[in-house]
Amino acid sequence: MNKENLKNKLSALSLSMFRKDFFGIYHGSISAKTESNRFIINTKEAIFDALDSSSLIELYYKKDYRWNQASIDSNIHYSIYSQISDAKFICFSMPPFTTAYSLDHNIITPKDYFGYRELGSIDIVDPRSFDDWYDRASSEIAYYFQSKKTDIMVIRGYGVYTFNRDIHEMAKKIAILEKSCRLLLLDNTKNDSVFD
């Protein structure tokens, strides 16, 4: 797949996810592996509803000056790409219902059909201390994916990391997760109001 086509796919997905409030204006990251030792990722200054060629940068695994312009999540994406061969696309997002649900729960067990069929139960990972999270994140996230044999990770109060070989499957999984968490929160609200 040519790099311009990859950039267009990342841009289109980014806009869609921004409209769903999965990305903030400057919050989140999205990338695509281009070769065995490089990947395209958004820059630090990327605005997710208008990703263009100047908002995406190609990084080599060997760090150089370009890493200074790249997303704060670049080390995490690099760690996943270098350790997991199935990772062709990676996304970090902060879908509001999933993130809110993660604050008070340890596991997500969807009650809706699509969530149940596509996701099953998902553990919520506690990052413990936010003070040193970015120092630990690149190794802990890749380790979690490998040890749990999964392609999605929900981190309490932080957001969702996911990877896939197919960009559309990755987006679908995030959307289903967010819808399932929204339904769970609505169900909890309904149950709480019964006792009021």
Secondary structure, DSSP 8 states (H G I E B T S, - for coil): --HHHHHHHHHHHHHHHHHTTSS-SS--EEEEEEETTEEEEEBTT--TTS--GGGEEEEESS--GGGGTB-TTHHHHHHHHHH-TT-SEEEEE--HHHHHHHHH-SEE---SHHHHHHT--EEEE----STTHHHHHHHHHHHHHHHHT-SEEEETTTEEEEEESSHHHHHHHHHHHHHHHHHHHHHHHHHHHHT-
